[in-house]
Amino acid sequence: MRIIRCLLAPLKLLSILVLLITLLLTLIIIYLCVGNSQRRQEWMQNSKSFICQRLLSVLNIRIQRIGQADPQAKLWVANHISWLDILMFTSLKKMHFIAKSEVRSWPLVGFVTSLLGTVFIRRHNKFQVYRSLPRAQSIISKQERLFVFPEGTTSSGRKTEFFYPMMFEIAVRERTRVQPIALRYWNADDKPCDSAPFVDDDGIVGNILELARQKHTLVEVYYLPSLDGETMDRKQLAQTSQANIDRILKRQHPYYSYDDLSAFESESNPNSKYELE
Protein backbone atom coordinates (compact mmCIF):
# COMPACT_ATOMS: atom_id res chain seq x y z
CA MET A 1 0.00 0.00 0.00
CA ARG A 2 2.90 2.34 0.72
CA ILE A 3 4.13 1.85 -2.85
CA ILE A 4 0.68 2.67 -4.25
CA ARG A 5 0.46 5.82 -2.13
CA CYS A 6 3.89 6.90 -3.38
CA LEU A 7 2.79 6.39 -6.99
CA LEU A 8 -0.42 8.36 -6.40
CA ALA A 9 1.33 11.25 -4.64
CA PRO A 10 2.18 13.18 -7.87
CA LEU A 11 -1.45 12.86 -8.98
CA LYS A 12 -2.58 14.33 -5.68
CA LEU A 13 -0.13 17.17 -6.16
CA LEU A 14 -1.61 17.81 -9.60
CA SER A 15 -5.14 17.73 -8.15
CA ILE A 16 -4.13 20.32 -5.55
CA LEU A 17 -2.68 22.57 -8.25
CA VAL A 18 -5.89 22.30 -10.29
CA LEU A 19 -8.00 23.15 -7.23
CA LEU A 20 -5.85 26.18 -6.41
CA ILE A 21 -6.09 27.47 -9.97
CA THR A 22 -9.85 26.89 -9.85
CA LEU A 23 -10.07 28.91 -6.64
CA LEU A 24 -8.04 31.74 -8.14
CA LEU A 25 -10.12 31.91 -11.32
CA THR A 26 -13.37 31.65 -9.37
CA LEU A 27 -12.43 34.54 -7.09
CA ILE A 28 -11.37 36.69 -10.03
CA ILE A 29 -14.63 36.02 -11.88
CA ILE A 30 -16.70 36.80 -8.79
CA TYR A 31 -14.68 39.96 -8.14
CA LEU A 32 -15.17 41.22 -11.70
CA CYS A 33 -18.76 40.13 -12.30
CA VAL A 34 -20.63 40.53 -9.00
CA GLY A 35 -21.39 44.17 -8.32
CA ASN A 36 -23.11 43.90 -4.96
CA SER A 37 -20.32 43.93 -2.35
CA GLN A 38 -22.23 41.87 0.22
CA ARG A 39 -23.17 39.21 -2.31
CA ARG A 40 -19.63 39.25 -3.71
CA GLN A 41 -18.13 38.54 -0.28
CA GLU A 42 -20.69 35.80 0.37
CA TRP A 43 -19.91 34.05 -2.91
CA MET A 44 -16.17 34.35 -2.28
CA GLN A 45 -16.57 32.88 1.20
CA ASN A 46 -18.62 29.96 -0.13
CA SER A 47 -16.13 29.27 -2.93
CA LYS A 48 -13.04 29.26 -0.73
CA SER A 49 -14.81 27.12 1.90
CA PHE A 50 -15.79 24.51 -0.68
CA ILE A 51 -12.38 24.31 -2.35
CA CYS A 52 -10.43 24.29 0.91
CA GLN A 53 -12.49 21.32 2.07
CA ARG A 54 -11.73 19.54 -1.20
CA LEU A 55 -8.01 20.23 -0.74
CA LEU A 56 -8.10 18.63 2.69
CA SER A 57 -9.98 15.68 1.25
CA VAL A 58 -7.37 15.09 -1.47
CA LEU A 59 -4.67 14.73 1.19
CA ASN A 60 -6.94 12.54 3.34
CA ILE A 61 -6.78 14.95 6.24
CA ARG A 62 -9.12 13.92 9.05
CA ILE A 63 -10.10 16.64 11.47
CA GLN A 64 -11.18 15.76 14.99
CA ARG A 65 -12.70 18.49 17.11
CA ILE A 66 -12.40 18.31 20.88
CA GLY A 67 -14.50 20.79 22.82
CA GLN A 68 -16.71 23.60 21.58
CA ALA A 69 -15.84 27.04 20.27
CA ASP A 70 -17.17 29.97 22.26
CA PRO A 71 -19.68 31.75 19.97
CA GLN A 72 -18.91 35.03 21.76
CA ALA A 73 -15.19 34.83 20.94
CA LYS A 74 -14.32 36.89 17.87
CA LEU A 75 -10.53 36.59 18.09
CA TRP A 76 -9.25 33.06 17.52
CA VAL A 77 -5.61 32.16 18.21
CA ALA A 78 -3.70 28.91 17.67
CA ASN A 79 -0.25 27.42 17.52
CA HIS A 80 1.08 27.32 13.96
CA ILE A 81 2.51 24.08 12.55
CA SER A 82 1.69 23.84 8.87
CA TRP A 83 0.11 25.55 5.89
CA LEU A 84 -2.67 23.03 6.51
CA ASP A 85 -3.65 25.10 9.56
CA ILE A 86 -4.65 27.91 7.23
CA LEU A 87 -6.62 25.60 4.94
CA MET A 88 -8.62 24.20 7.85
CA PHE A 89 -9.74 27.54 9.18
CA THR A 90 -10.08 29.22 5.79
CA SER A 91 -12.78 26.63 5.14
CA LEU A 92 -14.89 28.32 7.83
CA LYS A 93 -17.24 31.10 6.80
CA LYS A 94 -16.88 34.64 8.12
CA MET A 95 -13.29 33.97 9.12
CA HIS A 96 -10.52 36.45 8.33
CA PHE A 97 -6.80 36.13 8.91
CA ILE A 98 -4.03 38.37 10.10
CA ALA A 99 -0.92 37.73 8.00
CA LYS A 100 2.56 39.18 7.77
CA SER A 101 2.88 41.97 5.22
CA GLU A 102 5.31 39.94 3.08
CA VAL A 103 2.45 37.63 2.04
CA ARG A 104 0.86 40.46 0.06
CA SER A 105 3.82 40.48 -2.36
CA TRP A 106 3.78 36.71 -2.98
CA PRO A 107 2.71 35.81 -6.55
CA LEU A 108 -0.99 34.83 -6.71
CA VAL A 109 -1.14 34.09 -2.98
CA GLY A 110 -1.01 37.77 -2.11
CA PHE A 111 -3.80 38.58 -4.56
CA VAL A 112 -6.04 35.77 -3.32
CA THR A 113 -5.54 36.58 0.36
CA SER A 114 -6.29 40.24 -0.31
CA LEU A 115 -9.57 39.32 -1.98
CA LEU A 116 -10.50 37.20 1.05
CA GLY A 117 -10.17 40.15 3.42
CA THR A 118 -6.84 39.33 5.07
CA VAL A 119 -5.38 41.98 7.37
CA PHE A 120 -1.67 42.47 6.65
CA ILE A 121 0.71 43.70 9.34
CA ARG A 122 4.42 44.29 9.80
CA ARG A 123 4.65 42.26 12.97
CA HIS A 124 8.19 43.42 13.86
CA ASN A 125 7.21 47.09 13.69
CA LYS A 126 5.04 48.04 16.67
CA PHE A 127 3.97 51.34 15.07
CA GLN A 128 2.81 49.58 11.89
CA VAL A 129 0.94 46.98 13.96
CA TYR A 130 -0.95 49.76 15.71
CA ARG A 131 -1.84 51.28 12.35
CA SER A 132 -3.36 47.94 11.28
CA LEU A 133 -5.53 47.57 14.38
CA PRO A 134 -8.51 49.67 13.15
CA ARG A 135 -8.91 47.40 10.11
CA ALA A 136 -8.85 44.34 12.35
CA GLN A 137 -11.28 45.94 14.79
CA SER A 138 -13.72 46.71 11.98
CA ILE A 139 -13.95 43.00 11.17
CA ILE A 140 -14.81 42.12 14.77
CA SER A 141 -17.28 44.99 15.02
CA LYS A 142 -19.20 43.38 12.13
CA GLN A 143 -19.51 40.23 14.28
CA GLU A 144 -17.10 38.34 12.06
CA ARG A 145 -14.13 36.37 13.35
CA LEU A 146 -10.44 37.13 13.12
CA PHE A 147 -7.80 34.41 13.22
CA VAL A 148 -4.17 34.95 14.17
CA PHE A 149 -1.14 32.78 14.82
CA PRO A 150 0.52 34.71 17.68
CA GLU A 151 3.88 32.97 17.18
CA GLY A 152 4.25 34.68 13.82
CA THR A 153 5.95 31.56 12.44
CA THR A 154 5.57 27.78 12.29
CA SER A 155 6.95 25.34 14.84
CA SER A 156 7.39 21.58 15.23
CA GLY A 157 4.06 21.20 17.04
CA ARG A 158 5.68 19.75 20.16
CA LYS A 159 5.82 23.12 21.92
CA THR A 160 4.93 26.70 21.10
CA GLU A 161 7.22 29.61 20.32
CA PHE A 162 6.77 33.02 21.96
CA PHE A 163 3.25 34.48 21.63
CA TYR A 164 3.43 38.16 20.65
CA PRO A 165 1.11 40.09 23.04
CA MET A 166 0.49 42.81 20.45
CA MET A 167 -1.73 40.40 18.54
CA PHE A 168 -4.13 40.36 21.50
CA GLU A 169 -4.56 44.13 21.64
CA ILE A 170 -7.50 43.76 19.26
CA ALA A 171 -9.45 41.74 21.84
CA VAL A 172 -8.71 44.29 24.56
CA ARG A 173 -9.86 47.21 22.40
CA GLU A 174 -13.01 45.47 21.23
CA ARG A 175 -13.67 43.86 24.63
CA THR A 176 -14.25 40.55 22.95
CA ARG A 177 -13.42 37.07 24.11
CA VAL A 178 -10.41 35.15 22.81
CA GLN A 179 -10.71 31.54 21.64
CA PRO A 180 -7.39 29.66 22.14
CA ILE A 181 -6.99 26.58 19.95
CA ALA A 182 -4.38 23.83 20.21
CA LEU A 183 -3.48 21.92 17.05
CA ARG A 184 -1.90 18.44 17.00
CA TYR A 185 -1.00 16.33 13.97
CA TRP A 186 -0.84 12.52 14.14
CA ASN A 187 -0.11 9.81 11.60
CA ALA A 188 -2.00 6.54 11.12
CA ASP A 189 0.06 4.88 13.86
CA ASP A 190 -1.10 7.40 16.46
CA LYS A 191 2.36 8.95 16.55
CA PRO A 192 3.21 12.63 15.99
CA CYS A 193 3.15 13.33 12.25
CA ASP A 194 6.61 14.55 11.27
CA SER A 195 5.40 15.23 7.72
CA ALA A 196 3.04 18.01 8.77
CA PRO A 197 5.36 20.70 10.22
CA PHE A 198 6.37 23.26 7.59
CA VAL A 199 9.48 24.74 9.15
CA ASP A 200 12.92 26.13 8.32
CA ASP A 201 13.68 25.76 4.61
CA ASP A 202 11.04 23.15 3.77
CA GLY A 203 9.74 23.37 0.22
CA ILE A 204 5.99 23.40 -0.31
CA VAL A 205 6.06 20.79 -3.11
CA GLY A 206 8.14 18.34 -1.08
CA ASN A 207 5.91 18.87 1.94
CA ILE A 208 2.76 18.18 -0.08
CA LEU A 209 4.25 15.01 -1.58
CA GLU A 210 5.26 13.75 1.85
CA LEU A 211 1.74 14.32 3.18
CA ALA A 212 0.27 12.67 0.09
CA ARG A 213 2.24 9.50 0.85
CA GLN A 214 0.66 9.18 4.29
CA LYS A 215 -2.19 6.74 4.85
CA HIS A 216 -4.01 9.33 6.94
CA THR A 217 -3.20 12.50 8.78
CA LEU A 218 -5.29 13.19 11.85
CA VAL A 219 -5.53 16.78 13.03
CA GLU A 220 -6.82 17.33 16.53
CA VAL A 221 -8.40 20.73 17.08
CA TYR A 222 -8.75 21.47 20.78
CA TYR A 223 -11.11 24.34 21.59
CA LEU A 224 -9.81 25.51 24.96
CA PRO A 225 -11.67 27.70 27.48
CA SER A 226 -12.10 31.20 26.09
CA LEU A 227 -10.50 34.23 27.72
CA ASP A 228 -12.07 37.60 28.48
CA GLY A 229 -10.54 40.55 26.64
CA GLU A 230 -12.48 42.93 28.87
CA THR A 231 -10.87 41.86 32.15
CA MET A 232 -7.40 40.73 30.97
CA ASP A 233 -4.68 42.80 29.33
CA ARG A 234 -2.88 41.70 26.18
CA LYS A 235 0.09 40.17 28.03
CA GLN A 236 -2.19 38.12 30.26
CA LEU A 237 -4.15 36.94 27.23
CA ALA A 238 -0.97 35.95 25.40
CA GLN A 239 0.63 34.17 28.35
CA THR A 240 -2.53 32.30 29.35
CA SER A 241 -3.28 31.23 25.77
CA GLN A 242 0.26 29.95 25.30
CA ALA A 243 0.32 28.10 28.63
CA ASN A 244 -3.01 26.38 27.96
CA ILE A 245 -1.98 25.34 24.45
CA ASP A 246 1.36 24.01 25.68
CA ARG A 247 -0.44 21.74 28.14
CA ILE A 248 -2.19 20.06 25.22
CA LEU A 249 1.01 19.77 23.18
CA LYS A 250 2.58 17.68 25.95
CA ARG A 251 0.16 14.84 25.26
CA GLN A 252 1.95 11.73 23.98
CA HIS A 253 -1.07 10.16 22.29
CA PRO A 254 -4.10 11.44 20.37
CA TYR A 255 -7.33 11.98 22.26
CA TYR A 256 -9.15 9.63 19.88
CA SER A 257 -7.42 6.73 18.15
CA TYR A 258 -8.19 5.79 14.55
CA ASP A 259 -10.03 2.72 15.81
CA ASP A 260 -12.84 4.76 17.32
CA LEU A 261 -12.63 7.87 15.10
CA SER A 262 -15.12 6.58 12.54
CA ALA A 263 -17.66 5.72 15.22
CA PHE A 264 -17.24 9.13 16.80
CA GLU A 265 -17.83 10.90 13.49
CA SER A 266 -20.93 8.88 12.71
CA GLU A 267 -22.38 9.55 16.14
CA SER A 268 -21.70 13.29 16.04
CA ASN A 269 -22.30 14.44 12.48
CA PRO A 270 -21.82 11.94 9.65
CA ASN A 271 -22.13 14.62 6.96
CA SER A 272 -19.45 17.02 8.19
CA LYS A 273 -16.20 15.10 8.16
CA TYR A 274 -14.20 18.23 7.42
CA GLU A 275 -16.21 20.77 9.38
CA LEU A 276 -14.68 22.43 12.41
CA GLU A 277 -17.87 23.77 13.89
Secondary structure, DSSP 8 states (H G I E B T S, - for coil): -HHHHHHHHHHHHHHHHHHHHHHHHHHHHHHHH---HHHHHHHHHHHHHHHHHHHHHHTTEEEEEES---TTEEEEEE----HHHHHHHHTSTTEEEEEEGGGGGSTTHHHHHHHTT-EEE-TT-HHHHHHHHHHHHHHHHTT-EEEE-TTSS---SSS-----GGGGHHHHHHT-EEEEEEEEEEETTSSB-TTS---TT--HHHHHHHHHTSS-EEEEEEE---EETTTS-HHHHHHHHHHHHHHHHT-SS-SS-HHHHHHHHHHH-TT-TT---
